């Protein structure tokens, strides 16, 4: 019975220590968030850069695929010589 009590004490003390550590961690993160927001004007974030990419519209892709499908069906049917 004594071993069971020692195990229970160890369980409660270990879970208590973990709970206290995580509570402390949440508090420190909240405080650091407030500090960073207060001094954010010193080093503001850069504006995101716009990418120069050529994108096909969905209509162009569908038309291309429709043409390719029509050619493939015609070849299989033997109508294109």
N, C-alpha and C positions, 0 to 999 in steps of 0.2 A: 504494500500500500504506500510505503514511503517513496518507492521509485515512481509511482504514478503521480504523486504530489510534486516531486522534483520535475517530472516532465511537464506538468501543468504550469508550474512556476516558470520554467524555461520557455514554454510556449507563449505565455502571457507577456513575459518580459521581452522576448524577441519581437513579437507583433507590436508591442508598445513602442519599442525603439524604431522599428520601421515606420510606424505611423507618425511618430514625432519627426523623423527625418524627412518624410514626404511632405508633411505640413510645413516644415521649415523651407523646403525646396520651393513649394508653391508661393510662400511669402516672399522669398528672395526674388523669384521670377516676377512677381507683381511689382515689387519695388523697383527692380531694374527696368521694367517696362515703363514705369512712370518717369524714371530718370532719363531714359533714352528719348521719350516723347518730349520732355521739357527742353532738352538740348539738341533736338533734331535740326534746328535751323542752322547750326554750325556746319554740319555736313549733310545737306539734303540729298535725297536720292536722285540719280540721273534720270532724265526722261527716257523712256524706252525708245530704242531706235527702230525705225520702220524698215521692214525688209523689202527689197526690190525683187519681187518674183513675178513671173508670168504664170498666171493661173488660167486653166481652161474652164470655161463655164460648164455647168452640168449639161446644158443643151448641146454644146459642141461635142462633148463626150458621148452623149446618147446618139446623136446623129452619126458619128463615126462608127459606133458599134452597130447601129442599125444597118449602115451600108456594108460593113464587114459581114454581118449575119446574112444579109440578102445575097451577097456574092457567094458565101459558103453554101447556102441552100441551093443556089443556082448551079454551082459546080457539082454538088452531090446529085442533083436532079438530072444533070447531063444536058442542060439547056445552053450552056456557054461552051463555045467551041474555039 
